[in-house]
Structures are given as C-alpha cells and as structure tokens.
Amino acid sequence: MELAIVVSNFTYAILGALFTILFMVLGYKILDWITPFDTSKQLGEGNVAVGIVVGSMFVGLGIAVGLVVGLGLN
C-alpha cells in the first residue's frame, strides 16, 4: 500500500473526527437555544429525560457524520 494513500486517509479521518465534534457542539447549542429551559442546568440537576434527549442527539449526529467520514475513506 502506498504511503501517500495511508497518510491522506489518516488525515481525512482526523479531520472527520474534528468535524464530528464540531457538529456535536453546534447541535447541542442549537438544542439549548430551541428548548424553553436551560439544558445545562437541567443536566446538572440530574434530569434523566434531558440526558436521554441529549445523548440521543449525540448518537444520531455521530452516526451521520461517521458514515460520511467512513464512506470518504474508500
């Protein structure tokens, strides 16, 4: 296997991971903006329902962006 291909795939995977984290933070900020309550405060108080919603959002964004990165590595 050529070294250039390995390096470009590794670089693409690192950039994909950074974009995934960026989109997760952006998604959390948008969720916090559209809800009528303070999401961080509710999580701090141990609100399980808010935790499930935020966790589900992170899983969904992770799967979506992960698929884009994974398909780009071909």
Backbone hydrogen bonds in HBPLUS format (Angstrom, degrees):
<---DONOR---> <-ACCEPTOR-->    atom                        ^
c    i                          cat <-CA-CA->   ^        H-A-AA   ^      H-
h    n   atom  resd res      DA  || num        DHA   H-A  angle D-A-AA Bond
n    s   type  num  typ     dist DA aas  dist angle  dist       angle   num
A0006-VAL N   A0002-GLU O   3.31 MM   4  6.63 159.6  2.35 146.4 151.6     1
A0007-VAL N   A0003-LEU O   2.94 MM   4  6.14 164.5  1.96 154.2 158.1     2
A0008-SER N   A0004-ALA O   2.95 MM   4  6.05 159.3  2.00 142.4 148.4     3
A0009-ASN N   A0005-ILE O   2.94 MM   4  6.08 158.0  1.99 147.9 153.8     4
A0010-PHE N   A0006-VAL O   2.94 MM   4  6.09 157.8  1.99 147.6 154.1     5
A0011-THR N   A0007-VAL O   2.92 MM   4  6.07 161.1  1.95 148.9 154.1     6
A0012-TYR N   A0008-SER O   2.92 MM   4  6.05 156.3  1.98 142.8 149.7     7
A0013-ALA N   A0009-ASN O   2.90 MM   4  6.09 152.1  1.98 144.8 152.4     8
A0014-ILE N   A0010-PHE O   2.98 MM   4  6.23 157.5  2.03 150.4 155.9     9
A0015-LEU N   A0011-THR O   2.95 MM   4  6.16 167.7  1.96 153.0 156.5    10
A0016-GLY N   A0012-TYR O   2.85 MM   4  5.97 149.8  1.95 141.4 150.6    11
A0017-ALA N   A0013-ALA O   2.94 MM   4  6.18 150.5  2.03 144.3 151.6    12
A0018-LEU N   A0014-ILE O   3.00 MM   4  6.31 157.2  2.05 150.1 156.2    13
A0019-PHE N   A0015-LEU O   2.90 MM   4  6.15 157.5  1.95 148.3 154.5    14
A0020-THR N   A0016-GLY O   2.88 MM   4  6.06 148.9  1.97 142.6 151.6    15
A0021-ILE N   A0017-ALA O   3.04 MM   4  6.33 160.5  2.08 150.3 153.9    16
A0022-LEU N   A0018-LEU O   2.95 MM   4  6.17 159.2  2.00 146.5 152.9    17
A0023-PHE N   A0019-PHE O   2.84 MM   4  6.05 160.8  1.88 151.4 155.8    18
A0024-MET N   A0020-THR O   2.94 MM   4  6.16 147.5  2.05 145.0 154.5    19
A0025-VAL N   A0021-ILE O   2.99 MM   4  6.24 160.5  2.03 152.8 157.1    20
A0026-LEU N   A0022-LEU O   2.93 MM   4  6.14 162.6  1.97 148.8 154.3    21
A0027-GLY N   A0023-PHE O   2.78 MM   4  5.87 155.2  1.84 141.4 148.7    22
A0028-TYR N   A0024-MET O   2.93 MM   4  6.13 153.1  2.00 144.4 151.3    23
A0029-LYS N   A0025-VAL O   2.96 MM   4  6.23 159.3  2.00 150.3 155.8    24
A0030-ILE N   A0026-LEU O   2.94 MM   4  6.20 157.0  2.00 149.9 156.2    25
A0031-LEU N   A0027-GLY O   2.90 MM   4  6.08 158.9  1.95 146.2 152.3    26
A0032-ASP N   A0028-TYR O   2.86 MM   4  6.07 158.2  1.90 149.7 155.9    27
A0033-TRP N   A0029-LYS O   2.93 MM   4  6.10 141.8  2.07 139.1 149.8    28
A0034-ILE N   A0030-ILE O   2.94 MM   4  6.19 153.1  2.01 152.8 158.7    29
A0035-THR N   A0031-LEU O   3.17 MM   4  6.18 138.1  2.36 145.7 154.3    30
A0042-GLN N   A0038-ASP O   3.00 MM   4  6.27 161.5  2.04 154.6 160.0    31
A0043-LEU N   A0039-THR O   2.92 MM   4  6.16 155.6  1.98 152.1 158.8    32
A0044-GLY N   A0040-SER O   2.93 MM   4  6.12 153.0  2.00 144.0 151.9    33
A0045-GLU N   A0041-LYS O   2.96 MM   4  6.23 138.2  2.14 143.2 154.5    34
A0047-ASN N   A0042-GLN O   3.00 MM   5  5.46 166.8  2.01 158.4 156.1    35
A0046-GLY N   A0043-LEU O   3.08 MM   3  5.12 157.3  2.14 102.6 109.3    36
A0051-GLY N   A0047-ASN O   3.14 MM   4  6.40 154.3  2.21 145.2 153.0    37
A0052-ILE N   A0048-VAL O   2.88 MM   4  6.17 150.2  1.97 151.2 158.6    38
A0053-VAL N   A0049-ALA O   3.08 MM   4  6.36 158.1  2.13 146.2 151.7    39
A0054-VAL N   A0050-VAL O   2.92 MM   4  6.13 168.3  1.93 155.2 158.1    40
A0055-GLY N   A0051-GLY O   2.87 MM   4  5.92 161.1  1.91 144.4 150.6    41
A0056-SER N   A0052-ILE O   2.88 MM   4  5.96 155.7  1.94 144.5 151.2    42
A0057-MET N   A0053-VAL O   2.97 MM   4  6.17 152.6  2.04 145.3 152.9    43
A0058-PHE N   A0054-VAL O   2.99 MM   4  6.31 157.8  2.04 150.3 155.7    44
A0059-VAL N   A0055-GLY O   2.96 MM   4  6.22 158.1  2.01 148.8 154.8    45
A0060-GLY N   A0056-SER O   2.91 MM   4  6.09 164.7  1.94 150.1 154.3    46
A0061-LEU N   A0057-MET O   2.94 MM   4  6.14 166.7  1.95 153.3 156.8    47
A0062-GLY N   A0058-PHE O   2.86 MM   4  5.90 155.4  1.92 143.8 151.6    48
A0063-ILE N   A0059-VAL O   2.92 MM   4  6.12 156.9  1.97 150.6 156.0    49
A0064-ALA N   A0060-GLY O   3.02 MM   4  6.20 168.6  2.04 149.9 153.3    50
A0065-VAL N   A0061-LEU O   2.94 MM   4  6.02 175.0  1.94 155.3 156.9    51
A0066-GLY N   A0062-GLY O   2.83 MM   4  5.61 146.8  1.94 134.7 145.7    52
A0067-LEU N   A0063-ILE O   2.92 MM   4  6.03 150.7  2.01 146.5 152.5    53
A0068-VAL N   A0064-ALA O   3.30 MM   4  6.60 155.0  2.36 142.0 148.2    54
A0069-VAL N   A0065-VAL O   2.98 MM   4  6.28 161.4  2.01 153.0 157.6    55
A0070-GLY N   A0066-GLY O   2.77 MM   4  5.89 164.7  1.79 149.0 154.3    56
A0071-LEU N   A0067-LEU O   2.87 MM   4  5.92 161.9  1.90 148.2 152.7    57
A0072-GLY N   A0068-VAL O   3.10 MM   4  6.15 138.1  2.28 135.9 146.8    58
A0072-GLY N   A0069-VAL O   3.11 MM   3  5.07 125.4  2.42  94.0 108.6    59
A0073-LEU N   A0070-GLY O   3.25 MM   3  5.39 150.8  2.34 100.0 108.3    60
